């Protein structure tokens, strides 16, 4: 087994000891100063070495023994826990060192470093680090005992299941859908247009395991025209281990039709050279894995004396093999079409290949073939398994079963071999892709960013940027057929369903990523469902889902992610469940979308939003289409009431709420931290909530509320009374009304100290029916924007105004203060009805006049 077959976490297990041994003097002194004995650490090291000795064997057996797979997962948990302790020690030691250095303002203040470390780190070590180390040791001792029960052995480990070498013989009656490809490649074999510098022409057939590469090569090898064209032919199954001596000997024996006892490479190559000199030969090298061009040069040396027109057919899973062997033509072999796949399945599953007498089985069989996604090996396995079975129940069992759980074990070894020989850095990147559901289309750039975010990219010795390293990883996996180009979208890639299944089987898959802390799904327009079994991600803390419009709902087990701290989006499914109640640690920003699926307030109460005291921002979204269609649900107010957040909330957005009124908590002064509020498309509400009572509100946007005709005392809340000393909206700085198509009047609150004492920006856009007056005193106002309010009448006193933008009708103006507009910096005016114009605003900088065909003069500005 190659060292490259070690998993990433296995390498970390080895490297963790180096970190302990090579820790800085300060860290070592720190450990000893805290009386964490060297003997305890040595014991931990010994226990890790005991289980490490059988990792090679466990890596092979995990695919066929679920208990071994679980053992590997538990071992990985223990390794990461040990590393977590080391990280904590290192971090605290470095913090101590920095704080000690900062405190040394003079020589007399240096003091004893170890004494200070005890003082600085006492709270840290109060958590019982020694007991945590002992607990890990106990776990490792149990695992060491379990390794014997599981039959795990030290050394190189058990080899993969026996794979018989291929031969040149083929049953052509079981070949479907390859006639055209075969004909094209036969013509390539028969032509003599090899490179002028090389008598041989290398033709490669590339594809994932089970696509039928060997079968196609067999068809070519046995074609009568091909037999007559070449003087000599040889078939060699190279397989995983590339041995020039064995390969050369096999070629020679095939040509001579006799065996050879020598194992001397020089003698074998001399004999081969003499035998094929100036003869046209065809050589098939089946199942080549070696990507080293030097090894290929060694093998090809005696072959270059062949006659012009000699050909070599190479079958491989990697385009890099084809490149190393300097292939003049490469054919990437895809799966069978649905029709050809069904024909192959029928041939094996039904007597004489005739399914007409079993219509019920036909329907199930077609679904099974679809599940195989054109992979001939999988189709053959399923057809052979169901041969002579006539009960629909038996066919349904196969359809609903995971392919890996079936009695036949033909597909899994063919695919897992590709994973087995991946280098460790590609293993962990591939296994990460288990987060993607089947048929998911992903972009290379976004996947690389996800790898970067998870720390899966190794630091490049050549100083390549992480993006470049990630691109190299991606191209490697693409070249080995783990990824395929999407047929429906050229810029995207997909994983074959069976490759996706393979990823799910791995200990590092989404079902076993116990240490995964961050998952980001950005711009995943083709994602239709989120990963299932998410309760396995027990350490997930950050789940970021953006721009995934096709996702229907969240997985049902998301409530089990007890450690989740940040969830960008929660999508309510058709069942209306809001499984957020258990996620008490949520912080940052949260979007809850598709709330139209919630049908009763009891479901909304499940979210338990009142307990999420760390949440800063909340966006509540109903589907706009329901609102646009005039759908009014009477209990929407109760649902929104049940979604009341914790009063620590800072930013609130409510989109497309279709209730007839807002619940009491919207505008309640107990929300003392709320600084931003946006109400958008809440068309059925005839009035606004009492937002003037919010003591810290700084930014308010009210958009597209068609039901509002008047803004009055209800808007200001308790501050609307003339006897109230405290002003309404005491902290508001920006106020924006937009697309208020039925808004007619804006009444002042009547407070003795006025309203909006700190308002700096007022924007009113597209409110064509607004005729009432605006608040008179806006002494802090610096920016005023009035667009699309043709009926607005009145004036406004704003001595601090700096920016003024409006579509001008001549019926609204700013009152000029006694000292003039000394602060005005920008004045942009758009005039559409010049007949009503009485004066131009002061210090105008930009003037637009539109649709005034009969204009003959521009009136001067009147001081």
C-alpha positions in Angstrom: 0.0 0.0 0.0 1.3 3.4 -0.9 1.8 6.0 1.8 -0.4 8.3 -0.3 -3.3 6.1 0.7 -3.3 7.5 4.2 -6.2 9.8 5.1 -5.6 13.4 6.1 -6.6 12.7 9.7 -4.2 9.8 9.8 -1.4 12.1 8.8 -2.5 14.5 11.5 -2.2 11.7 14.0 1.4 11.3 13.2 2.1 15.0 13.0 0.5 15.7 16.3 3.4 14.1 18.1 5.8 16.3 16.2 3.9 19.3 17.4 4.2 18.1 21.0 7.9 17.4 20.7 8.8 20.5 18.7 6.8 22.9 20.8 8.6 26.0 21.8 10.5 26.2 25.1 7.8 28.5 26.5 5.1 26.0 25.8 7.0 23.0 27.3 7.8 25.1 30.4 4.2 26.1 30.5 3.0 22.5 30.5 5.4 21.5 33.2 4.5 24.6 35.2 0.9 23.5 35.2 2.0 20.1 36.5 0.7 18.2 33.5 3.2 15.3 33.8 5.4 14.2 31.0 4.4 10.6 31.9 0.8 11.4 31.1 1.7 12.8 27.7 3.9 9.8 26.9 1.1 7.5 27.8 -1.2 9.3 25.4 1.5 9.0 22.7 1.8 5.2 23.3 -1.9 4.6 23.0 -2.1 6.5 19.8 0.7 4.5 18.3 -1.0 1.3 19.3 -4.2 2.1 17.2 -2.2 3.7 14.5 -0.4 0.4 13.8 -3.6 -1.1 12.3 -4.9 1.9 10.3 -3.8 0.4 7.0 -5.9 -2.7 7.6 -8.8 -0.7 8.9 -8.8 1.5 5.8 -9.5 -1.4 3.6 -12.0 -3.2 5.8 -14.1 -0.1 6.4 -15.9 -0.6 3.1 -17.2 -4.1 3.9 -17.3 -4.0 7.7 -19.5 -1.2 9.2 -18.0 -1.8 12.7 -14.6 -1.1 11.4 -15.9 2.1 9.8 -17.4 3.2 13.1 -14.1 2.4 14.8 -12.2 4.7 12.4 -14.7 7.5 13.1 -14.3 7.1 16.9 -10.5 7.1 16.5 -10.6 10.3 14.4 -12.7 11.9 17.1 -10.1 11.0 19.8 -7.3 12.4 17.6 -9.0 15.7 17.0 -9.9 16.0 20.7 -6.2 15.5 21.6 -5.3 18.2 19.0 -7.9 20.5 20.5 -6.2 20.3 23.9 -2.8 21.0 22.3 -4.3 24.0 20.4 -5.7 25.4 23.7 -2.4 25.0 25.5 -0.5 26.6 22.6 -2.9 29.5 22.3 -2.9 30.2 26.1 0.9 29.9 26.2 1.2 32.4 23.4 -1.3 34.8 25.0 0.7 34.6 28.2 3.9 35.4 26.4 2.4 38.4 24.7 0.8 39.7 27.9 4.0 39.1 29.8 6.0 41.1 27.2 3.5 43.9 27.3 3.7 44.1 31.1 7.5 44.5 31.0 7.6 48.3 31.0 10.8 48.2 33.0 13.4 45.7 34.1 12.1 45.7 37.6 8.7 44.6 36.3 9.9 41.6 34.4 9.4 39.3 37.4 9.2 35.5 37.2 7.5 34.4 33.9 6.3 31.1 35.3 4.7 32.8 38.3 2.9 35.1 36.0 1.8 32.2 33.7 0.1 30.6 36.7 -1.8 33.7 37.4 -2.8 34.4 33.8 -3.9 30.9 33.0 -5.5 29.8 36.3 -9.0 30.1 34.9 -8.0 28.0 31.8 -6.6 25.2 33.9 -9.5 25.2 36.3 -11.4 23.3 33.5 -9.3 20.2 34.3 -7.1 19.7 31.3 -5.4 16.7 32.9 -8.7 14.9 33.4 -9.5 15.6 29.7 -6.2 13.9 28.7 -6.9 11.0 30.9 -10.4 10.6 29.4 -8.9 10.5 25.8 -6.4 7.8 27.0 -9.3 5.8 28.4 -11.1 6.0 25.0 -7.9 4.9 23.2 -7.5 2.0 25.5 -11.0 0.8 24.7 -10.3 1.1 21.0 -7.0 -0.8 21.3 -9.0 -3.7 22.8 -11.6 -3.4 20.1 -9.0 -3.7 17.3 -8.5 -7.4 18.3 -12.2 -8.1 18.3 -12.5 -6.5 14.8 -9.6 -8.6 13.6 -7.4 -5.6 12.6 -3.8 -6.5 12.0 -0.6 -4.6 12.1 1.5 -3.9 9.0 0.4 -3.2 5.4 -3.1 -4.5 6.0 -5.5 -6.6 4.0 -5.5 -6.0 0.3 -8.5 -5.0 -1.6 -10.9 -7.7 -2.9 -9.4 -9.9 -5.6 -9.8 -8.5 -9.1 -9.3 -11.0 -11.8 -7.1 -9.7 -14.7 -8.9 -8.9 -17.9 -8.5 -11.0 -21.1 -8.9 -10.2 -24.7 -12.1 -12.3 -25.0 -15.5 -10.6 -25.1 -19.2 -11.7 -25.3 -20.4 -9.3 -28.0 -24.0 -10.3 -27.3 -23.8 -8.3 -24.1 -22.5 -5.1 -25.7 -25.0 -2.3 -26.4 -24.6 1.3 -27.5 -20.9 1.1 -28.6 -21.2 0.5 -32.3 -20.6 4.0 -33.5 -17.7 4.6 -31.1 -16.2 1.2 -32.1 -16.4 2.1 -35.8 -14.7 5.5 -35.3 -11.9 3.9 -33.3 -11.4 1.0 -35.8 -10.7 3.6 -38.4 -8.1 5.2 -36.2 -6.4 1.9 -35.8 -6.4 1.2 -39.5 -4.9 4.5 -40.6 -1.1 5.1 -40.8 -1.0 8.8 -39.8 1.2 8.3 -36.8 3.5 11.1 -35.8 6.5 11.4 -38.0 8.9 11.2 -35.0 7.2 8.1 -33.6 6.1 5.0 -35.4 3.6 4.2 -32.7 0.2 5.9 -32.3 -1.2 5.7 -28.7 -5.0 5.8 -28.5 -6.5 6.1 -25.0 -9.9 5.2 -23.7 -10.7 7.1 -20.5 -13.6 6.8 -18.1 -14.7 6.0 -14.5 -14.7 2.5 -13.2 -17.5 0.4 -14.7 -18.1 2.4 -17.9 -17.0 -0.4 -20.2 -13.5 0.7 -21.2 -12.1 -2.8 -21.3 -15.2 -4.1 -23.2 -14.6 -1.4 -25.9 -10.9 -2.4 -26.1 -11.9 -6.1 -26.5 -14.3 -5.2 -29.3 -11.5 -3.4 -31.1 -8.9 -6.1 -30.5 -11.2 -8.8 -31.9 -12.5 -6.9 -34.9 -11.7 -8.9 -38.1 -10.4 -5.9 -39.9 -8.0 -5.1 -37.1 -6.8 -8.7 -37.0 -5.9 -8.6 -40.7 -4.3 -5.2 -40.5 -1.6 -6.0 -37.8 1.2 -8.5 -38.0 1.4 -9.0 -34.2 -1.0 -8.4 -31.4 -0.7 -8.6 -27.6 -3.1 -8.0 -24.6 -1.7 -7.0 -21.2 -3.8 -6.3 -18.1 -1.5 -3.8 -16.3 -3.8 -3.0 -13.3 -2.7 -0.9 -10.3 0.9 -2.1 -10.0 2.9 -0.9 -13.0 5.8 -3.5 -13.3 7.9 -3.0 -16.5 9.3 -6.5 -16.1 5.9 -8.2 -15.9 4.4 -6.1 -18.7 7.3 -6.7 -21.1 7.3 -10.4 -20.3 3.6 -10.6 -21.0 3.9 -8.8 -24.3 6.8 -11.1 -25.4 4.9 -14.2 -24.4 1.8 -13.2 -26.3 3.8 -12.5 -29.4 5.8 -15.7 -29.2 2.8 -17.8 -28.0 5.2 -19.3 -25.4 6.2 -18.7 -21.8 9.5 -17.2 -20.6 11.3 -18.0 -17.4 13.6 -15.0 -17.3 13.0 -11.9 -15.1 15.9 -9.9 -16.5 14.4 -6.7 -17.9 17.3 -6.1 -20.3 17.1 -9.6 -21.8 13.3 -9.3 -22.1 13.5 -6.0 -23.9 16.3 -7.2 -26.3 14.2 -10.2 -27.2 11.0 -8.0 -27.6 12.9 -5.6 -29.8 14.2 -8.3 -32.1 10.7 -9.9 -32.3 8.8 -6.8 -33.4 11.5 -5.1 -35.5 9.8 -3.5 -38.6 6.5 -5.3 -37.9 3.2 -3.6 -37.4 1.9 -4.4 -34.0 -1.2 -3.7 -31.9 -0.7 -3.6 -28.1 -3.5 -3.2 -25.6 -2.5 -2.0 -22.1 -5.7 -2.4 -20.1 -6.4 -0.7 -16.8 -3.3 1.6 -16.5 -2.9 3.6 -13.4 0.7 4.8 -13.4 1.0 8.5 -14.3 4.8 8.6 -14.4 6.1 9.3 -17.9 9.5 8.0 -17.0 8.1 4.5 -16.3 6.3 4.7 -19.7 9.6 5.7 -21.4 11.2 2.6 -19.9 8.4 0.3 -21.3 8.3 1.9 -24.8 12.0 1.7 -25.6 11.9 -1.7 -27.3 8.6 -0.8 -29.1 9.8 2.1 -31.1 11.3 -0.3 -33.7 7.9 -1.4 -34.8 6.7 -0.5 -38.3 4.9 2.7 -39.0 1.2 2.4 -38.2 1.7 0.3 -35.1 -0.9 1.2 -32.4 -1.2 1.0 -28.6 -4.6 1.1 -27.0 -4.6 2.3 -23.4 -7.6 2.0 -21.1 -7.4 4.2 -17.9 -9.4 6.1 -15.4 -7.1 9.2 -15.6 -6.5 11.6 -18.4 -3.1 12.1 -16.9 -2.1 8.6 -17.9 -3.1 9.4 -21.4 -1.0 12.5 -21.3 2.0 10.7 -19.8 1.8 8.1 -22.6 1.6 10.9 -25.2 -1.7 9.7 -26.7 -2.5 11.1 -30.1 -6.2 10.5 -29.6 -8.2 10.2 -26.3 -11.8 9.1 -26.1 -13.6 9.9 -22.9 -16.2 7.1 -22.6 -19.5 8.0 -21.1 -22.4 5.9 -19.9 -25.0 4.2 -22.0 -28.2 5.9 -23.2 -31.5 5.0 -21.4 -32.5 2.8 -24.4 -29.2 0.9 -24.6 -29.1 0.5 -20.8 -32.5 -1.0 -20.8 -31.6 -3.4 -23.6 -28.6 -4.6 -21.7 -30.7 -5.0 -18.5 -33.4 -7.0 -20.3 -30.8 -9.3 -21.8 -29.7 -10.3 -18.4 -32.8 -10.0 -16.2 -35.5 -11.7 -18.4 -35.5 -15.1 -20.0 -34.4 -14.7 -23.7 -34.2 -10.9 -23.0 -38.0 -10.6 -23.5 -39.8 -8.5 -20.9 -43.2 -8.2 -22.6 -44.7 -10.8 -20.4 -43.9 -8.9 -17.2 -45.3 -5.4 -17.5 -45.1 -4.8 -13.7 -41.5 -5.8 -13.6 -40.7 -3.7 -16.7 -41.8 -0.6 -14.8 -39.6 -1.4 -11.8 -36.7 -2.4 -14.0 -36.7 0.9 -15.9 -36.4 2.7 -12.6 -33.5 0.4 -11.6 -31.7 1.1 -14.9 -32.2 4.9 -14.4 -30.7 4.5 -10.9 -27.5 3.0 -12.5 -27.1 6.2 -14.6 -25.8 4.5 -17.7 -23.0 2.6 -15.9 -22.7 -0.8 -17.8 -21.1 -2.6 -14.8 -23.9 -1.5 -12.5 -26.6 -2.5 -15.0 -25.0 -5.9 -15.5 -24.9 -6.4 -11.8 -28.5 -5.5 -11.3 -29.7 -7.5 -14.3 -27.8 -10.6 -13.2 -29.1 -10.3 -9.7 -32.7 -10.2 -10.8 -32.5 -13.0 -13.3 -35.1 -15.6 -12.7 -36.8 -13.5 -10.0 -40.4 -12.9 -10.9 -41.8 -11.4 -7.7 -42.4 -7.7 -7.9 -41.6 -7.4 -4.2 -38.0 -8.7 -4.9 -37.5 -6.2 -7.6 -38.8 -3.4 -5.4 -36.3 -4.4 -2.7 -33.5 -4.0 -5.2 -34.9 -0.6 -6.4 -35.2 0.8 -2.9 -31.9 -0.6 -1.6 -28.5 1.1 -1.7 -26.5 -0.6 -4.4 -23.8 -1.3 -1.9 -26.2 -3.3 0.3 -27.1 -5.8 -2.4 -25.7 -9.4 -2.4 -23.7 -8.8 -5.5 -20.4 -7.0 -4.9 -19.3 -6.0 -8.3 -19.8 -2.2 -8.5 -18.3 -1.1 -5.1 -14.8 -2.5 -5.6 -14.6 -1.0 -9.1 -15.3 2.4 -7.8 -13.6 2.4 -4.4 -10.3 1.4 -6.0 -10.2 4.9 -7.5 -10.6 6.4 -4.1 -8.2 4.0 -2.5 -5.2 5.2 -4.6 -5.9 8.9 -4.2 -3.3 10.9 -2.4 -4.5 12.0 1.1 -5.1 15.7 0.1 -7.5 14.6 -2.7 -9.2 12.1 -0.5 -10.4 14.7 2.0 -11.5 17.1 -0.8 -13.5 14.4 -2.5 -15.1 13.1 0.7 -16.1 16.7 1.4 -18.2 16.6 -1.7 -20.5 14.2 0.0 -22.4 17.3 1.2 -23.8 17.6 -2.4 -27.1 15.7 -3.1 -27.3 13.6 -6.2 -27.5 15.4 -9.6 -26.2 18.6 -8.0 -24.5 20.9 -10.5 -21.5 22.8 -8.9 -19.0 25.3 -10.2 -15.3 24.8 -9.8 -14.6 28.2 -8.4 -17.2 27.9 -5.7 -16.1 24.4 -4.7 -12.5 25.6 -4.4 -13.7 28.4 -2.1 -15.5 25.8 0.1 -12.4 23.7 0.3 -10.5 26.8 1.3 -13.0 27.7 4.0 -12.7 24.2 5.5 -8.9 24.3 5.5 -8.6 21.3 3.2 -5.9 22.8 1.0 -2.3 22.1 1.8 0.2 25.0 1.9 2.1 25.0 -1.4 5.9 24.7 -1.2 6.0 26.7 -4.4 4.2 29.6 -2.8 1.1 29.1 -5.0 -2.0 31.0 -3.8 -4.7 28.8 -2.2 -7.0 29.3 -5.2 -4.3 27.9 -7.5 -3.8 24.9 -5.2 -7.5 24.3 -5.1 -7.7 24.5 -8.9 -5.0 21.8 -9.2 -6.9 19.6 -6.8 -10.1 20.0 -8.8 -8.3 19.2 -12.1 -6.8 16.1 -10.5 -10.2 14.8 -9.4 -11.7 15.7 -12.8 -9.0 13.9 -14.6 -9.7 10.7 -12.6 -13.4 10.8 -13.4 -14.6 11.7 -9.9 -16.2 14.8 -11.5 -17.8 15.0 -14.9 -18.8 18.0 -17.1 -22.5 18.7 -16.8 -24.5 18.0 -20.0 -27.1 20.7 -19.3 -24.7 23.5 -18.2 -21.2 23.7 -19.7 -19.9 25.8 -16.8 -20.8 23.3 -14.2 -19.8 19.8 -13.1 -21.6 16.8 -11.6 -20.7 13.6 -9.8 -22.1 10.3 -11.1 -24.7 9.0 -8.7 -22.6 6.0 -7.8 -19.6 8.2 -7.2 -21.8 10.3 -4.9 -22.8 7.1 -3.1 -19.1 6.2 -2.7 -18.5 9.6 -1.1 -21.3 8.9 1.4 -19.6 5.7 2.4 -16.4 7.3 3.5 -15.6 8.1 7.1 -15.0 11.7 6.1 -18.4 12.0 4.4 -21.1 14.5 5.4 -22.5 11.7 7.6 -19.2 11.5 9.5 -17.7 15.0 9.4 -17.9 15.2 13.1 -15.4 18.1 13.2 -16.9 20.1 10.4 -17.6 23.6 11.8 -18.4 25.6 8.7 -20.6 24.8 5.7 -21.2 27.3 3.0 -23.5 26.9 0.1 -23.2 30.0 -2.1 -25.0 30.6 -5.4 -26.1 27.0 -5.6 -28.8 27.5 -8.1 -29.1 23.9 -9.0 -29.3 22.6 -5.4 -32.7 21.1 -4.8 -32.2 19.6 -1.3 -29.8 20.0 1.5 -27.7 17.1 2.8 -29.7 14.6 4.8 -28.6 13.1 8.1 -27.2 16.5 9.2 -27.5 15.4 12.9 -24.1 13.8 12.2 -22.5 17.2 11.9 -22.4 17.5 15.7 -19.8 20.3 15.7 -21.2 22.4 12.9 -21.4 26.0 14.0 -21.8 28.0 10.9 -24.2 27.1 8.1 -24.4 29.7 5.3 -27.0 29.3 2.6 -27.3 32.0 0.0 -29.0 32.4 -3.4 -30.3 28.8 -3.4 -33.8 29.6 -4.8 -34.4 26.0 -5.8 -34.1 24.5 -2.3 -37.5 23.4 -1.1 -36.9 23.1 2.6 -34.4 22.4 5.4 -33.6 18.8 6.4 -35.8 17.5 9.2 -32.9 16.9 11.5 -31.4 20.4 11.6 -32.8 20.8 15.1 -30.3 18.3 16.3 -27.4 20.6 15.5 -27.1 21.7 19.1 -23.9 23.6 18.6 -25.1 25.6 15.6 -24.4 29.3 16.2 -25.0 30.9 12.8 -27.6 29.9 10.3 -28.0 32.4 7.4 -31.2 30.9 6.0 -34.0 28.7 7.2 -36.5 27.6 4.5 -39.9 26.5 5.7 -41.1 23.3 3.9 -44.5 22.3 2.8 -45.2 20.7 6.2 -44.9 24.1 7.8 -42.6 23.0 10.6 -40.2 25.6 12.1 -37.6 23.3 13.6 -35.5 26.0 15.3 -36.6 25.6 18.9 -33.5 23.7 20.0 -31.0 26.0 18.3 -30.6 28.4 21.3 -27.1 29.4 20.4 -27.9 31.0 17.1 -26.2 34.4 16.6 -25.6 36.8 13.8 -28.2 37.0 11.0 -31.1 34.7 10.2 -33.5 34.6 7.3 -36.7 32.6 7.7 -38.2 32.2 4.2 -41.4 30.7 2.7 -43.4 31.4 5.8 -46.6 31.0 3.8 -46.1 27.3 4.5 -46.7 27.8 8.2 -50.5 27.3 8.7 -50.9 27.8 12.4 -49.3 29.7 15.2 -48.4 26.5 17.1 -46.0 25.7 14.3 -44.5 29.1 14.6 -44.1 28.8 18.3 -41.8 25.7 17.7 -39.2 28.2 16.5 -38.9 29.5 20.0 -37.5 32.8 18.7 -37.9 34.5 22.1 -35.0 32.4 23.5 -32.5 33.3 20.8 -30.9 36.1 22.7 -27.7 36.1 20.6 -29.5 36.8 17.3 -28.7 40.3 15.9 -30.7 40.3 12.7 -33.9 38.6 11.7 -35.6 38.5 8.3 -39.1 37.1 8.1 -40.2 36.4 4.5 -43.5 35.2 3.0 -43.7 34.3 -0.7 -44.4 37.5 -2.7 -46.6 35.6 -5.2 -49.2 34.7 -2.5 -49.5 38.4 -1.7 -49.6 39.5 -5.3 -52.5 37.1 -5.9 -54.5 38.7 -3.1 -54.2 35.8 -0.8 -55.1 36.8 2.7 -54.7 34.4 5.6 -56.5 35.6 8.7 -54.1 33.8 11.1 -51.0 35.4 9.6 -51.0 38.0 12.5 -51.0 35.1 15.0 -48.1 33.5 13.2 -46.1 36.7 13.2 -47.0 37.2 16.8 -45.6 33.8 17.6 -42.4 34.6 15.9 -41.6 37.4 18.4 -37.8 37.5 18.7 -35.7 38.3 21.8 -35.5 42.0 22.7 -31.8 41.9 22.1 -32.5 42.0 18.3 -30.8 44.8 16.5 -32.1 44.6 12.9 -35.6 43.4 11.7 -37.0 42.9 8.2 -40.5 41.8 7.5 -41.3 40.9 3.8 -44.7 40.3 2.3 -46.6 39.8 5.5 -50.3 39.6 4.5 -52.0 40.0 7.8 -54.5 42.8 8.4 -52.4 44.3 11.3 -49.1 43.9 13.0 -48.8 42.2 16.4 -48.1 44.3 19.4 -44.4 43.3 19.6 -43.7 45.2 16.4 -42.9 48.6 17.8 -42.8 47.7 21.4 -40.4 49.9 23.3 -38.9 46.8 25.1 -36.9 46.3 21.9 -34.3 48.8 23.2 -31.5 47.5 20.9 -33.4 47.6 17.6 -31.6 50.1 15.3 -32.9 49.0 11.8 -36.4 48.1 10.7 -37.7 47.4 7.2 -41.4 46.7 6.3 -41.7 45.6 2.7 -44.8 44.6 0.7 -47.1 44.3 3.6 -50.1 45.3 1.5 -53.0 44.3 3.6 -52.2 46.5 6.6 -54.1 49.8 6.6 -51.9 51.4 9.2 -48.3 51.3 10.4 -47.3 49.9 13.8 -46.2 52.4 16.6 -42.6 52.5 15.6 -42.1 55.9 17.2 -41.8 54.2 20.6 -38.6 52.3 19.7 -35.9 54.2 21.7 -32.8 53.2 19.6 -34.3 53.0 16.1 -31.9 54.8 13.7 -33.0 53.5 10.2 -36.5 52.9 9.0 -37.7 51.8 5.5 -41.3 51.3 4.6 -41.8 50.0 1.1 -44.8 49.0 -1.0 -47.6 49.1 1.6 -50.6 49.6 -0.7 -53.1 49.4 2.2 -51.8 52.5 4.0 -53.7 55.7 3.2 -52.8 57.8 6.2 -49.8 58.0 8.5 -50.9 59.5 11.8 -50.9 59.1 15.6 -50.7 55.3 15.4 -47.3 55.7 13.8 -45.8 57.7 16.6 -47.3 55.6 19.4 -47.4 57.0 22.9 -45.4 60.0 21.8 -48.4 61.2 19.7 -50.0 62.9 22.7 -49.6 66.7 22.9 -48.8 66.3 26.6 -45.9 64.0 25.9 -42.6 65.6 26.7 -40.4 62.9 25.1 -40.4 63.1 21.3 -41.2 60.2 19.0 -38.5 58.5 17.0 -35.8 59.9 19.4 -32.9 58.3 17.6 -34.1 58.0 14.0 -31.6 59.2 11.5 -32.9 57.9 8.1 -36.5 57.5 7.0 -37.6 56.1 3.7 -41.0 55.7 2.1 -41.2 54.1 -1.3 -44.0 52.9 -3.6 -46.7 53.9 -1.2 -49.2 54.1 -4.0 -52.4 54.9 -1.9 -50.8 57.1 0.7 -52.7 60.4 0.9 -51.9 62.1 4.2 -49.1 62.4 6.7 -50.3 63.9 10.1 -47.9 65.3 12.7 -47.9 63.8 16.1 -48.5 67.0 18.1 -45.7 66.4 20.6 -44.4 69.6 22.2 -40.8 68.8 21.3 -41.7 67.8 17.8 -41.0 64.5 16.0 -37.8 63.2 14.4 -35.4 65.3 16.4 -32.3 63.6 14.9 -33.6 62.8 11.4 -30.8 63.4 8.9 -32.2 61.8 5.7 -35.8 61.7 4.4 -36.7 60.0 1.1 -40.3 59.8 -0.3 -40.4 58.0 -3.7 -43.4 57.0 -5.8 -46.3 58.2 -3.6 -48.5 59.8 -6.3 -51.5 60.4 -4.0 -49.7 62.1 -1.2 -51.2 65.6 -0.7 -50.8 66.3 3.0 -48.2 68.3 4.7 -44.8 67.0 5.8 -43.5 67.5 9.3 -42.6 71.1 9.7 -39.6 71.1 11.9 -36.7 68.9 10.7 -33.8 70.8 12.2 -31.3 68.0 11.8 -32.2 67.1 8.2 -29.3 67.0 5.8 -30.7 65.1 2.8 -34.2 65.4 1.3 -35.3 63.3 -1.7 -38.9 63.6 -3.1 -39.6 61.7 -6.3 -42.9 60.9 -7.9 -45.1 62.9 -5.5 -46.8 65.2 -8.0 -49.6 66.2 -5.6 -47.5 67.0 -2.6 -48.2 70.5 -1.3 -46.5 72.5 1.4 -43.1 73.6 2.7 -40.4 72.3 5.0 -38.0 74.1 7.3 -34.6 72.3 7.3 -31.8 74.8 8.0 -29.1 72.1 7.9 -30.0 70.8 4.5 -27.0 69.7 2.4 -28.5 67.6 -0.4 -31.8 68.1 -2.1 -33.2 65.9 -4.9 -36.8 66.1 -6.2 -39.1 65.8 -9.1 -40.5 69.4 -9.0 -44.1 70.4 -9.5 -43.9 73.9 -8.1 -46.2 73.1 -5.1 -43.6 72.1 -2.5 -40.5 74.0 -1.5 -38.0 74.4 1.3 -38.4 77.4 3.6 -35.4 79.6 3.3 -33.9 80.3 6.7 -32.8 83.8 7.7 -29.1 83.0 7.0 -29.8 81.3 3.6 -28.9 77.8 2.6 -25.2 78.0 3.5 -24.9 74.2 4.0 -26.5 73.2 0.7 -24.0 71.3 -1.4 -26.1 69.4 -4.0 -29.4 70.4 -5.5 -30.8 68.2 -8.3 -34.2 69.2 -9.7 -36.3 67.4 -12.4 -39.2 69.4 -13.8 -42.1 67.8 -15.7 -44.8 70.4 -15.4 -43.2 73.9 -15.8 -46.6 75.6 -15.9 -46.9 75.3 -12.2 -43.4 76.5 -11.4 -43.2 79.6 -9.3 -39.6 79.6 -8.3 -36.4 77.5 -8.6 -34.8 76.2 -5.5 -31.7 77.9 -4.1 -28.2 77.1 -5.2 -29.4 74.7 -7.9 -26.6 72.6 -9.5 -28.4 70.3 -11.9 -31.7 71.0 -13.7 -33.7 68.4 -15.8 -36.6 69.6 -17.9 -38.5 66.8 -19.6 -41.7 66.6 -21.7 -42.1 70.4 -21.9 -42.5 70.7 -25.7 -44.0 74.3 -25.6 -41.4 75.8 -23.2 -40.4 79.3 -24.2 -38.7 80.6 -21.0 -37.2 79.5 -17.7 -38.3 81.6 -14.8 -35.6 83.1 -12.7 -35.0 82.0 -9.1 -36.9 84.3 -6.7 -34.9 85.2 -3.6 
